[in-house]
Amino acid sequence: MVYERRFKDFDLPRPKKRRRLPNVISKKDVQEIFNVTKNLKHKTIIGILYGCGLRRQEIVDLKLNDIDFNGEMILVRGKGDKQRMVPIGEKLIKLI
């Protein structure tokens, strides 16, 4: 009988969980959101979110000193105290 047997090594490998890709907003939808937004601060936040690929908390932690207007780069402090430099476009610099 099987239920009374003892197994020495019964470690079965588990299948890995599939990682899902994030949903991406189309350029058309982002442009529509941008056009509907009237508040300049909100437009700037949306521009940085989409144009630079920053996370919400990264934008919250962003300081004016982190933006290099001449070099067109932003110093981003991300998860786990990691830092990275992200390029910003001319239109976004003018918006800021």
GUVO-15063 format. One record per atom (N, C-alpha, C, CB): residue number from 0; x negated, y, z; atom name. Coordinates in steps of 0.1 Angstrom, whole numbers, padded with zeros to 4 digits. Glycine has a CB too. Example, Ala and Ser with C-alpha at 12.3 -4.5 7.8 and 13.67 -1.06 7.14 Angstrom:
% residues 2
@nr->0; u->-0132; v->-0057; w->0078; atom->N;
@nr->0; u->-0123; v->-0045; w->0078; atom->CA;
@nr->0; u->-0132; v->-0033; w->0078; atom->C;
@nr->0; u->-0113; v->-0045; w->0090; atom->CB;
@nr->1; u->-0128; v->-0022; w->0071; atom->N;
@nr->1; u->-0137; v->-0011; w->0071; atom->CA;
@nr->1; u->-0129; v->0000; w->0079; atom->C;
@nr->1; u->-0141; v->-0006; w->0057; atom->CB;
END
This chain:
% residues 96
@nr->0; u->-0008; v->-0012; w->0000; atom->N;
@nr->0; u->0000; v->0000; w->0000; atom->CA;
@nr->0; u->-0009; v->0013; w->0000; atom->C;
@nr->0; u->0009; v->0000; w->0012; atom->CB;
@nr->1; u->-0005; v->0022; w->-0007; atom->N;
@nr->1; u->-0013; v->0034; w->-0009; atom->CA;
@nr->1; u->-0012; v->0043; w->0003; atom->C;
@nr->1; u->-0008; v->0042; w->-0021; atom->CB;
@nr->2; u->-0001; v->0045; w->0009; atom->N;
@nr->2; u->0001; v->0054; w->0020; atom->CA;
@nr->2; u->-0007; v->0050; w->0033; atom->C;
@nr->2; u->0015; v->0056; w->0024; atom->CB;
@nr->3; u->-0012; v->0038; w->0034; atom->N;
@nr->3; u->-0019; v->0034; w->0045; atom->CA;
@nr->3; u->-0034; v->0035; w->0043; atom->C;
@nr->3; u->-0015; v->0020; w->0050; atom->CB;
@nr->4; u->-0038; v->0038; w->0030; atom->N;
@nr->4; u->-0053; v->0038; w->0027; atom->CA;
@nr->4; u->-0059; v->0051; w->0031; atom->C;
@nr->4; u->-0054; v->0036; w->0012; atom->CB;
@nr->5; u->-0072; v->0050; w->0034; atom->N;
@nr->5; u->-0079; v->0062; w->0038; atom->CA;
@nr->5; u->-0089; v->0065; w->0026; atom->C;
@nr->5; u->-0087; v->0060; w->0051; atom->CB;
@nr->6; u->-0090; v->0078; w->0023; atom->N;
@nr->6; u->-0099; v->0082; w->0012; atom->CA;
@nr->6; u->-0111; v->0089; w->0018; atom->C;
@nr->6; u->-0092; v->0090; w->0002; atom->CB;
@nr->7; u->-0123; v->0086; w->0013; atom->N;
@nr->7; u->-0135; v->0092; w->0018; atom->CA;
@nr->7; u->-0136; v->0107; w->0013; atom->C;
@nr->7; u->-0147; v->0084; w->0014; atom->CB;
@nr->8; u->-0136; v->0108; w->0000; atom->N;
@nr->8; u->-0138; v->0121; w->-0007; atom->CA;
@nr->8; u->-0126; v->0124; w->-0016; atom->C;
@nr->8; u->-0151; v->0122; w->-0014; atom->CB;
@nr->9; u->-0117; v->0132; w->-0011; atom->N;
@nr->9; u->-0105; v->0135; w->-0019; atom->CA;
@nr->9; u->-0104; v->0150; w->-0022; atom->C;
@nr->9; u->-0092; v->0131; w->-0011; atom->CB;
@nr->10; u->-0116; v->0156; w->-0026; atom->N;
@nr->10; u->-0116; v->0170; w->-0029; atom->CA;
@nr->10; u->-0114; v->0171; w->-0044; atom->C;
@nr->10; u->-0130; v->0176; w->-0025; atom->CB;
@nr->11; u->-0103; v->0175; w->-0048; atom->N;
@nr->11; u->-0100; v->0177; w->-0062; atom->CA;
@nr->11; u->-0102; v->0192; w->-0066; atom->C;
@nr->11; u->-0085; v->0173; w->-0066; atom->CB;
@nr->12; u->-0108; v->0194; w->-0078; atom->N;
@nr->12; u->-0110; v->0208; w->-0082; atom->CA;
@nr->12; u->-0096; v->0214; w->-0086; atom->C;
@nr->12; u->-0120; v->0209; w->-0094; atom->CB;
@nr->13; u->-0094; v->0227; w->-0081; atom->N;
@nr->13; u->-0082; v->0233; w->-0084; atom->CA;
@nr->13; u->-0083; v->0242; w->-0096; atom->C;
@nr->13; u->-0077; v->0243; w->-0072; atom->CB;
@nr->14; u->-0073; v->0242; w->-0104; atom->N;
@nr->14; u->-0073; v->0251; w->-0116; atom->CA;
@nr->14; u->-0074; v->0266; w->-0113; atom->C;
@nr->14; u->-0061; v->0248; w->-0126; atom->CB;
@nr->15; u->-0082; v->0273; w->-0120; atom->N;
@nr->15; u->-0083; v->0287; w->-0118; atom->CA;
@nr->15; u->-0070; v->0295; w->-0122; atom->C;
@nr->15; u->-0095; v->0293; w->-0125; atom->CB;
@nr->16; u->-0067; v->0305; w->-0114; atom->N;
@nr->16; u->-0055; v->0313; w->-0117; atom->CA;
@nr->16; u->-0058; v->0322; w->-0129; atom->C;
@nr->16; u->-0051; v->0322; w->-0105; atom->CB;
@nr->17; u->-0049; v->0324; w->-0138; atom->N;
@nr->17; u->-0051; v->0333; w->-0149; atom->CA;
@nr->17; u->-0050; v->0347; w->-0145; atom->C;
@nr->17; u->-0040; v->0330; w->-0160; atom->CB;
@nr->18; u->-0060; v->0355; w->-0150; atom->N;
@nr->18; u->-0059; v->0369; w->-0147; atom->CA;
@nr->18; u->-0051; v->0376; w->-0158; atom->C;
@nr->18; u->-0074; v->0375; w->-0147; atom->CB;
@nr->19; u->-0042; v->0384; w->-0154; atom->N;
@nr->19; u->-0034; v->0391; w->-0164; atom->CA;
@nr->19; u->-0040; v->0404; w->-0167; atom->C;
@nr->19; u->-0020; v->0393; w->-0158; atom->CB;
@nr->20; u->-0039; v->0408; w->-0180; atom->N;
@nr->20; u->-0044; v->0421; w->-0184; atom->CA;
@nr->20; u->-0034; v->0432; w->-0180; atom->C;
@nr->20; u->-0046; v->0421; w->-0199; atom->CB;
@nr->21; u->-0039; v->0444; w->-0177; atom->N;
@nr->21; u->-0030; v->0454; w->-0173; atom->CA;
@nr->21; u->-0022; v->0459; w->-0184; atom->C;
@nr->21; u->-0038; v->0466; w->-0167; atom->CB;
@nr->22; u->-0010; v->0464; w->-0181; atom->N;
@nr->22; u->-0002; v->0470; w->-0192; atom->CA;
@nr->22; u->-0007; v->0484; w->-0195; atom->C;
@nr->22; u->0013; v->0471; w->-0187; atom->CB;
@nr->23; u->-0008; v->0487; w->-0208; atom->N;
@nr->23; u->-0014; v->0499; w->-0213; atom->CA;
@nr->23; u->-0003; v->0508; w->-0219; atom->C;
@nr->23; u->-0026; v->0497; w->-0223; atom->CB;
@nr->24; u->-0004; v->0521; w->-0215; atom->N;
@nr->24; u->0006; v->0530; w->-0220; atom->CA;
@nr->24; u->0001; v->0535; w->-0234; atom->C;
@nr->24; u->0008; v->0543; w->-0211; atom->CB;
@nr->25; u->0010; v->0535; w->-0244; atom->N;
@nr->25; u->0006; v->0539; w->-0257; atom->CA;
@nr->25; u->0003; v->0554; w->-0257; atom->C;
@nr->25; u->0018; v->0536; w->-0267; atom->CB;
@nr->26; u->-0005; v->0558; w->-0268; atom->N;
@nr->26; u->-0009; v->0572; w->-0269; atom->CA;
@nr->26; u->0003; v->0581; w->-0271; atom->C;
@nr->26; u->-0018; v->0574; w->-0281; atom->CB;
@nr->27; u->0013; v->0576; w->-0278; atom->N;
@nr->27; u->0026; v->0583; w->-0280; atom->CA;
@nr->27; u->0033; v->0586; w->-0267; atom->C;
@nr->27; u->0035; v->0576; w->-0290; atom->CB;
@nr->28; u->0034; v->0576; w->-0258; atom->N;
@nr->28; u->0040; v->0578; w->-0245; atom->CA;
@nr->28; u->0032; v->0587; w->-0236; atom->C;
@nr->28; u->0042; v->0564; w->-0238; atom->CB;
@nr->29; u->0019; v->0586; w->-0237; atom->N;
@nr->29; u->0011; v->0596; w->-0228; atom->CA;
@nr->29; u->0013; v->0610; w->-0233; atom->C;
@nr->29; u->-0004; v->0591; w->-0229; atom->CB;
@nr->30; u->0013; v->0612; w->-0246; atom->N;
@nr->30; u->0015; v->0625; w->-0252; atom->CA;
@nr->30; u->0028; v->0631; w->-0248; atom->C;
@nr->30; u->0013; v->0625; w->-0268; atom->CB;
@nr->31; u->0039; v->0622; w->-0248; atom->N;
@nr->31; u->0052; v->0626; w->-0245; atom->CA;
@nr->31; u->0053; v->0630; w->-0230; atom->C;
@nr->31; u->0062; v->0615; w->-0247; atom->CB;
@nr->32; u->0046; v->0623; w->-0221; atom->N;
@nr->32; u->0045; v->0626; w->-0207; atom->CA;
@nr->32; u->0038; v->0639; w->-0205; atom->C;
@nr->32; u->0038; v->0615; w->-0199; atom->CB;
@nr->33; u->0027; v->0641; w->-0213; atom->N;
@nr->33; u->0019; v->0653; w->-0212; atom->CA;
@nr->33; u->0028; v->0665; w->-0217; atom->C;
@nr->33; u->0007; v->0652; w->-0220; atom->CB;
@nr->34; u->0035; v->0664; w->-0227; atom->N;
@nr->34; u->0043; v->0675; w->-0233; atom->CA;
@nr->34; u->0055; v->0679; w->-0223; atom->C;
@nr->34; u->0049; v->0671; w->-0246; atom->CB;
@nr->35; u->0061; v->0669; w->-0217; atom->N;
@nr->35; u->0072; v->0671; w->-0208; atom->CA;
@nr->35; u->0067; v->0678; w->-0195; atom->C;
@nr->35; u->0079; v->0658; w->-0205; atom->CB;
@nr->36; u->0055; v->0675; w->-0190; atom->N;
@nr->36; u->0050; v->0681; w->-0178; atom->CA;
@nr->36; u->0047; v->0696; w->-0179; atom->C;
@nr->36; u->0038; v->0673; w->-0173; atom->CB;
@nr->37; u->0053; v->0704; w->-0171; atom->N;
@nr->37; u->0051; v->0718; w->-0172; atom->CA;
@nr->37; u->0040; v->0723; w->-0162; atom->C;
@nr->37; u->0064; v->0725; w->-0169; atom->CB;
@nr->38; u->0039; v->0717; w->-0150; atom->N;
@nr->38; u->0029; v->0721; w->-0140; atom->CA;
@nr->38; u->0015; v->0718; w->-0145; atom->C;
@nr->38; u->0032; v->0713; w->-0127; atom->CB;
@nr->39; u->0007; v->0728; w->-0144; atom->N;
@nr->39; u->-0007; v->0728; w->-0149; atom->CA;
@nr->39; u->-0015; v->0717; w->-0141; atom->C;
@nr->39; u->-0014; v->0741; w->-0149; atom->CB;
@nr->40; u->-0013; v->0717; w->-0128; atom->N;
@nr->40; u->-0020; v->0708; w->-0119; atom->CA;
@nr->40; u->-0017; v->0693; w->-0123; atom->C;
@nr->40; u->-0017; v->0710; w->-0104; atom->CB;
@nr->41; u->-0004; v->0691; w->-0126; atom->N;
@nr->41; u->0001; v->0677; w->-0129; atom->CA;
@nr->41; u->-0005; v->0673; w->-0143; atom->C;
@nr->41; u->0016; v->0677; w->-0129; atom->CB;
@nr->42; u->-0005; v->0683; w->-0152; atom->N;
@nr->42; u->-0011; v->0680; w->-0165; atom->CA;
@nr->42; u->-0026; v->0676; w->-0164; atom->C;
@nr->42; u->-0009; v->0692; w->-0175; atom->CB;
@nr->43; u->-0033; v->0683; w->-0156; atom->N;
@nr->43; u->-0047; v->0680; w->-0154; atom->CA;
@nr->43; u->-0049; v->0666; w->-0148; atom->C;
@nr->43; u->-0054; v->0691; w->-0145; atom->CB;
@nr->44; u->-0041; v->0663; w->-0138; atom->N;
@nr->44; u->-0042; v->0650; w->-0132; atom->CA;
@nr->44; u->-0039; v->0639; w->-0142; atom->C;
@nr->44; u->-0032; v->0648; w->-0120; atom->CB;
@nr->45; u->-0028; v->0641; w->-0150; atom->N;
@nr->45; u->-0025; v->0631; w->-0161; atom->CA;
@nr->45; u->-0036; v->0630; w->-0171; atom->C;
@nr->45; u->-0012; v->0635; w->-0168; atom->CB;
@nr->46; u->-0042; v->0641; w->-0174; atom->N;
@nr->46; u->-0053; v->0641; w->-0184; atom->CA;
@nr->46; u->-0065; v->0633; w->-0179; atom->C;
@nr->46; u->-0057; v->0655; w->-0187; atom->CB;
@nr->47; u->-0068; v->0635; w->-0166; atom->N;
@nr->47; u->-0080; v->0628; w->-0160; atom->CA;
@nr->47; u->-0076; v->0613; w->-0158; atom->C;
@nr->47; u->-0083; v->0634; w->-0146; atom->CB;
@nr->48; u->-0064; v->0610; w->-0154; atom->N;
@nr->48; u->-0060; v->0596; w->-0153; atom->CA;
@nr->48; u->-0062; v->0589; w->-0166; atom->C;
@nr->48; u->-0046; v->0595; w->-0148; atom->CB;
@nr->49; u->-0056; v->0594; w->-0177; atom->N;
@nr->49; u->-0057; v->0588; w->-0190; atom->CA;
@nr->49; u->-0070; v->0589; w->-0197; atom->C;
@nr->49; u->-0045; v->0593; w->-0198; atom->CB;
@nr->50; u->-0075; v->0602; w->-0197; atom->N;
@nr->50; u->-0087; v->0605; w->-0205; atom->CA;
@nr->50; u->-0100; v->0599; w->-0200; atom->C;
@nr->50; u->-0088; v->0619; w->-0206; atom->CB;
@nr->51; u->-0101; v->0598; w->-0186; atom->N;
@nr->51; u->-0113; v->0593; w->-0180; atom->CA;
@nr->51; u->-0111; v->0579; w->-0174; atom->C;
@nr->51; u->-0117; v->0602; w->-0169; atom->CB;
@nr->52; u->-0099; v->0574; w->-0173; atom->N;
@nr->52; u->-0097; v->0561; w->-0168; atom->CA;
@nr->52; u->-0099; v->0560; w->-0153; atom->C;
@nr->52; u->-0105; v->0551; w->-0175; atom->CB;
@nr->53; u->-0096; v->0570; w->-0146; atom->N;
@nr->53; u->-0097; v->0570; w->-0131; atom->CA;
@nr->53; u->-0085; v->0564; w->-0124; atom->C;
@nr->53; u->-0100; v->0584; w->-0126; atom->CB;
@nr->54; u->-0088; v->0558; w->-0113; atom->N;
@nr->54; u->-0077; v->0553; w->-0105; atom->CA;
@nr->54; u->-0071; v->0564; w->-0097; atom->C;
@nr->54; u->-0082; v->0541; w->-0095; atom->CB;
@nr->55; u->-0059; v->0562; w->-0091; atom->N;
@nr->55; u->-0052; v->0572; w->-0083; atom->CA;
@nr->55; u->-0061; v->0577; w->-0072; atom->C;
@nr->55; u->-0039; v->0567; w->-0078; atom->CB;
@nr->56; u->-0066; v->0568; w->-0064; atom->N;
@nr->56; u->-0074; v->0572; w->-0052; atom->CA;
@nr->56; u->-0087; v->0579; w->-0056; atom->C;
@nr->56; u->-0077; v->0560; w->-0044; atom->CB;
@nr->57; u->-0093; v->0576; w->-0068; atom->N;
@nr->57; u->-0105; v->0582; w->-0073; atom->CA;
@nr->57; u->-0102; v->0597; w->-0076; atom->C;
@nr->57; u->-0110; v->0575; w->-0085; atom->CB;
@nr->58; u->-0090; v->0600; w->-0081; atom->N;
@nr->58; u->-0086; v->0614; w->-0084; atom->CA;
@nr->58; u->-0084; v->0621; w->-0071; atom->C;
@nr->58; u->-0074; v->0614; w->-0093; atom->CB;
@nr->59; u->-0078; v->0614; w->-0061; atom->N;
@nr->59; u->-0075; v->0621; w->-0048; atom->CA;
@nr->59; u->-0088; v->0624; w->-0041; atom->C;
@nr->59; u->-0067; v->0611; w->-0039; atom->CB;
@nr->60; u->-0098; v->0616; w->-0043; atom->N;
@nr->60; u->-0112; v->0618; w->-0036; atom->CA;
@nr->60; u->-0120; v->0628; w->-0044; atom->C;
@nr->60; u->-0119; v->0605; w->-0034; atom->CB;
@nr->61; u->-0116; v->0632; w->-0056; atom->N;
@nr->61; u->-0125; v->0640; w->-0065; atom->CA;
@nr->61; u->-0126; v->0654; w->-0060; atom->C;
@nr->61; u->-0118; v->0640; w->-0079; atom->CB;
@nr->62; u->-0138; v->0659; w->-0060; atom->N;
@nr->62; u->-0142; v->0673; w->-0056; atom->CA;
@nr->62; u->-0146; v->0681; w->-0068; atom->C;
@nr->62; u->-0153; v->0673; w->-0044; atom->CB;
@nr->63; u->-0145; v->0694; w->-0067; atom->N;
@nr->63; u->-0149; v->0702; w->-0078; atom->CA;
@nr->63; u->-0164; v->0701; w->-0081; atom->C;
@nr->63; u->-0146; v->0717; w->-0075; atom->CB;
@nr->64; u->-0172; v->0698; w->-0070; atom->N;
@nr->64; u->-0186; v->0696; w->-0072; atom->CA;
@nr->64; u->-0190; v->0684; w->-0080; atom->C;
@nr->64; u->-0193; v->0696; w->-0058; atom->CB;
@nr->65; u->-0180; v->0674; w->-0081; atom->N;
@nr->65; u->-0183; v->0662; w->-0088; atom->CA;
@nr->65; u->-0182; v->0664; w->-0103; atom->C;
@nr->65; u->-0173; v->0651; w->-0083; atom->CB;
@nr->66; u->-0177; v->0675; w->-0108; atom->N;
@nr->66; u->-0176; v->0677; w->-0122; atom->CA;
@nr->66; u->-0187; v->0685; w->-0127; atom->C;
@nr->66; u->-0162; v->0685; w->-0125; atom->CB;
@nr->67; u->-0194; v->0680; w->-0137; atom->N;
@nr->67; u->-0205; v->0687; w->-0144; atom->CA;
@nr->67; u->-0200; v->0692; w->-0157; atom->C;
@nr->67; u->-0218; v->0677; w->-0146; atom->CB;
@nr->68; u->-0197; v->0705; w->-0157; atom->N;
@nr->68; u->-0191; v->0711; w->-0168; atom->CA;
@nr->68; u->-0200; v->0712; w->-0180; atom->C;
@nr->68; u->-0185; v->0725; w->-0165; atom->CB;
@nr->69; u->-0213; v->0714; w->-0177; atom->N;
@nr->69; u->-0223; v->0715; w->-0188; atom->CA;
@nr->69; u->-0226; v->0702; w->-0194; atom->C;
@nr->69; u->-0236; v->0722; w->-0183; atom->CB;
@nr->70; u->-0227; v->0692; w->-0186; atom->N;
@nr->70; u->-0230; v->0678; w->-0191; atom->CA;
@nr->70; u->-0218; v->0671; w->-0195; atom->C;
@nr->70; u->-0238; v->0671; w->-0180; atom->CB;
@nr->71; u->-0206; v->0676; w->-0192; atom->N;
@nr->71; u->-0193; v->0670; w->-0195; atom->CA;
@nr->71; u->-0192; v->0656; w->-0189; atom->C;
@nr->71; u->-0192; v->0669; w->-0211; atom->CB;
@nr->72; u->-0195; v->0655; w->-0176; atom->N;
@nr->72; u->-0194; v->0643; w->-0169; atom->CA;
@nr->72; u->-0188; v->0645; w->-0156; atom->C;
@nr->72; u->-0209; v->0637; w->-0167; atom->CB;
@nr->73; u->-0182; v->0634; w->-0150; atom->N;
@nr->73; u->-0176; v->0634; w->-0137; atom->CA;
@nr->73; u->-0182; v->0623; w->-0129; atom->C;
@nr->73; u->-0160; v->0632; w->-0138; atom->CB;
@nr->74; u->-0186; v->0627; w->-0117; atom->N;
@nr->74; u->-0192; v->0617; w->-0107; atom->CA;
@nr->74; u->-0180; v->0611; w->-0100; atom->C;
@nr->74; u->-0202; v->0623; w->-0098; atom->CB;
@nr->75; u->-0177; v->0598; w->-0101; atom->N;
@nr->75; u->-0166; v->0591; w->-0095; atom->CA;
@nr->75; u->-0171; v->0582; w->-0084; atom->C;
@nr->75; u->-0158; v->0584; w->-0106; atom->CB;
@nr->76; u->-0165; v->0584; w->-0073; atom->N;
@nr->76; u->-0167; v->0574; w->-0062; atom->CA;
@nr->76; u->-0156; v->0565; w->-0061; atom->C;
@nr->76; u->-0169; v->0582; w->-0048; atom->CB;
@nr->77; u->-0159; v->0552; w->-0065; atom->N;
@nr->77; u->-0148; v->0542; w->-0066; atom->CA;
@nr->77; u->-0147; v->0533; w->-0054; atom->C;
@nr->77; u->-0150; v->0534; w->-0078; atom->CB;
@nr->78; u->-0142; v->0521; w->-0057; atom->N;
@nr->78; u->-0140; v->0511; w->-0046; atom->CA;
@nr->78; u->-0154; v->0506; w->-0041; atom->C;
@nr->78; u->-0132; v->0499; w->-0052; atom->CB;
@nr->79; u->-0154; v->0504; w->-0028; atom->N;
@nr->79; u->-0166; v->0499; w->-0022; atom->CA;
@nr->79; u->-0178; v->0508; w->-0022; atom->C;
@nr->79; u->-0170; v->0486; w->-0029; atom->CB;
@nr->80; u->-0175; v->0521; w->-0022; atom->N;
@nr->80; u->-0186; v->0532; w->-0022; atom->CA;
@nr->80; u->-0194; v->0531; w->-0035; atom->C;
@nr->80; u->-0194; v->0531; w->-0010; atom->CB;
@nr->81; u->-0189; v->0526; w->-0045; atom->N;
@nr->81; u->-0197; v->0525; w->-0058; atom->CA;
@nr->81; u->-0195; v->0539; w->-0065; atom->C;
@nr->81; u->-0192; v->0513; w->-0067; atom->CB;
@nr->82; u->-0205; v->0543; w->-0072; atom->N;
@nr->82; u->-0205; v->0556; w->-0079; atom->CA;
@nr->82; u->-0207; v->0553; w->-0094; atom->C;
@nr->82; u->-0215; v->0566; w->-0074; atom->CB;
@nr->83; u->-0201; v->0561; w->-0102; atom->N;
@nr->83; u->-0203; v->0560; w->-0117; atom->CA;
@nr->83; u->-0201; v->0574; w->-0123; atom->C;
@nr->83; u->-0194; v->0549; w->-0123; atom->CB;
@nr->84; u->-0207; v->0576; w->-0134; atom->N;
@nr->84; u->-0206; v->0588; w->-0142; atom->CA;
@nr->84; u->-0196; v->0585; w->-0153; atom->C;
@nr->84; u->-0220; v->0593; w->-0147; atom->CB;
@nr->85; u->-0186; v->0594; w->-0155; atom->N;
@nr->85; u->-0176; v->0592; w->-0165; atom->CA;
@nr->85; u->-0176; v->0604; w->-0174; atom->C;
@nr->85; u->-0162; v->0589; w->-0159; atom->CB;
@nr->86; u->-0177; v->0602; w->-0188; atom->N;
@nr->86; u->-0176; v->0614; w->-0196; atom->CA;
@nr->86; u->-0162; v->0620; w->-0197; atom->C;
@nr->86; u->-0181; v->0610; w->-0211; atom->CB;
@nr->87; u->-0162; v->0633; w->-0199; atom->N;
@nr->87; u->-0149; v->0640; w->-0200; atom->CA;
@nr->87; u->-0150; v->0648; w->-0213; atom->C;
@nr->87; u->-0146; v->0650; w->-0188; atom->CB;
@nr->88; u->-0138; v->0649; w->-0220; atom->N;
@nr->88; u->-0137; v->0656; w->-0233; atom->CA;
@nr->88; u->-0136; v->0671; w->-0231; atom->C;
@nr->88; u->-0126; v->0651; w->-0241; atom->CB;
@nr->89; u->-0139; v->0678; w->-0242; atom->N;
@nr->89; u->-0138; v->0693; w->-0242; atom->CA;
@nr->89; u->-0124; v->0698; w->-0238; atom->C;
@nr->89; u->-0142; v->0698; w->-0256; atom->CB;
@nr->90; u->-0114; v->0692; w->-0244; atom->N;
@nr->90; u->-0100; v->0696; w->-0241; atom->CA;
@nr->90; u->-0097; v->0695; w->-0226; atom->C;
@nr->90; u->-0090; v->0688; w->-0248; atom->CB;
@nr->91; u->-0102; v->0684; w->-0220; atom->N;
@nr->91; u->-0100; v->0682; w->-0205; atom->CA;
@nr->91; u->-0108; v->0692; w->-0197; atom->C;
@nr->91; u->-0103; v->0668; w->-0201; atom->CB;
@nr->92; u->-0120; v->0696; w->-0201; atom->N;
@nr->92; u->-0128; v->0706; w->-0194; atom->CA;
@nr->92; u->-0121; v->0719; w->-0195; atom->C;
@nr->92; u->-0142; v->0707; w->-0201; atom->CB;
@nr->93; u->-0115; v->0723; w->-0206; atom->N;
@nr->93; u->-0108; v->0736; w->-0207; atom->CA;
@nr->93; u->-0095; v->0735; w->-0198; atom->C;
@nr->93; u->-0104; v->0738; w->-0222; atom->CB;
@nr->94; u->-0089; v->0724; w->-0197; atom->N;
@nr->94; u->-0077; v->0722; w->-0189; atom->CA;
@nr->94; u->-0081; v->0724; w->-0174; atom->C;
@nr->94; u->-0070; v->0709; w->-0191; atom->CB;
@nr->95; u->-0092; v->0718; w->-0170; atom->N;
@nr->95; u->-0096; v->0719; w->-0156; atom->CA;
@nr->95; u->-0100; v->0734; w->-0153; atom->C;
@nr->95; u->-0109; v->0710; w->-0154; atom->CB;
END
